[in-house]
Amino acid sequence: PSLSRARKSCRKGNIVVNRGPLVTNSETGKVEFDQETCFKGRVIDRVYPGDVIGIQYRLHGGYYPGFDTHKPPFEVPVVYEDDHFAIVNKPAGIVCYSQRD
């Protein structure tokens, strides 16, 4: 871990800062970040005693926790499917890349 790698992680939005203690989920009993006091960390943010710093990892096309995948509202016909790749007939005008902040 280096300072330049930490800055790069902040620019990419991978660092999360939680102001105050973590909360316990009533359903699972696990300790997790509070969505109300959690924000994306930046290089210029100050860290205070009691803050919790987390790193988000990409899983299944989104960030964990709280990622969601939705089925498209239209049918995407599969032309060819293999164990390694698939060819689909995507309708024109549909974006096929993710939005970046």
C-alpha positions as CSV (number, residue, x, y, z in Angstrom):
1,P,0.0,0.0,0.0
2,S,1.4,3.3,-1.0
3,L,0.1,6.9,-0.9
4,S,-0.4,7.0,-4.7
5,R,-2.5,3.8,-4.5
6,A,-4.6,5.2,-1.7
7,R,-5.2,8.4,-3.8
8,K,-6.2,6.3,-6.8
9,S,-8.7,4.3,-4.7
10,C,-10.2,7.6,-3.5
11,R,-10.5,8.9,-7.0
12,K,-12.2,5.7,-8.2
13,G,-14.7,5.9,-5.3
14,N,-13.6,2.7,-3.6
15,I,-13.0,4.2,-0.2
16,V,-16.0,4.6,2.2
17,V,-16.0,6.6,5.4
18,N,-18.5,6.0,8.1
19,R,-18.9,8.8,10.7
20,G,-19.4,7.2,14.1
21,P,-19.9,3.6,15.1
22,L,-21.2,0.9,12.8
23,V,-24.8,-0.4,13.2
24,T,-26.0,-3.9,13.8
25,N,-28.5,-5.3,11.4
26,S,-31.6,-6.5,13.3
27,E,-32.4,-9.3,10.8
28,T,-28.9,-10.8,10.3
29,G,-27.2,-9.6,13.5
30,K,-24.1,-8.5,11.5
31,V,-22.3,-5.2,11.9
32,E,-22.5,-3.0,8.8
33,F,-22.1,0.5,7.6
34,D,-24.9,3.0,8.2
35,Q,-26.3,4.4,5.0
36,E,-27.2,7.7,6.8
37,T,-23.6,8.5,8.0
38,C,-21.6,6.8,5.2
39,F,-20.0,8.7,2.3
40,K,-17.4,8.2,-0.4
41,G,-14.0,9.1,0.9
42,R,-11.9,11.8,-0.9
43,V,-8.2,12.6,-0.5
44,I,-9.0,15.8,1.3
45,D,-11.4,14.4,3.9
46,R,-10.3,14.4,7.5
47,V,-10.6,11.2,9.5
48,Y,-11.7,11.7,13.2
49,P,-11.5,9.3,16.1
50,G,-14.4,6.8,15.9
51,D,-14.6,6.9,12.1
52,V,-14.6,3.6,10.2
53,I,-12.8,3.4,6.8
54,G,-13.9,0.7,4.4
55,I,-12.9,-0.4,0.9
56,Q,-15.5,-1.4,-1.6
57,Y,-14.8,-4.3,-3.9
58,R,-16.4,-4.9,-7.2
59,L,-18.6,-8.0,-7.1
60,H,-21.1,-9.1,-9.8
61,G,-21.0,-5.9,-11.7
62,G,-21.6,-3.5,-8.8
63,Y,-20.2,-2.5,-5.4
64,Y,-20.9,-4.4,-2.2
65,P,-22.9,-3.7,-0.1
66,G,-26.1,-2.4,-1.7
67,F,-25.4,-3.3,-5.3
68,D,-28.5,-4.2,-7.4
69,T,-28.9,-5.9,-10.7
70,H,-32.0,-5.5,-12.7
71,K,-33.3,-7.5,-15.6
72,P,-33.6,-5.2,-18.7
73,P,-37.2,-4.1,-19.5
74,F,-36.9,-5.6,-23.0
75,E,-36.0,-9.0,-24.4
76,V,-32.4,-9.5,-25.5
77,P,-32.2,-12.3,-28.0
78,V,-29.2,-14.6,-27.7
79,V,-27.7,-15.5,-31.0
80,Y,-24.9,-17.8,-29.7
81,E,-24.0,-18.9,-26.3
82,D,-20.9,-20.8,-25.1
83,D,-19.2,-21.5,-21.8
84,H,-16.9,-18.5,-22.3
85,F,-18.9,-15.9,-24.1
86,A,-22.3,-15.0,-25.6
87,I,-23.4,-13.1,-28.7
88,V,-26.6,-11.1,-28.3
89,N,-28.7,-9.0,-30.6
90,K,-28.8,-5.7,-28.6
91,P,-31.4,-3.1,-29.7
92,A,-30.0,0.2,-31.0
93,G,-29.8,3.0,-28.5
94,I,-29.3,0.8,-25.5
95,V,-26.1,1.7,-23.5
96,C,-23.8,-1.3,-22.9
97,Y,-21.3,0.3,-20.6
98,S,-21.5,1.5,-17.0
99,Q,-21.8,5.1,-15.9
100,R,-18.9,6.5,-14.0
101,D,-19.1,9.3,-11.4
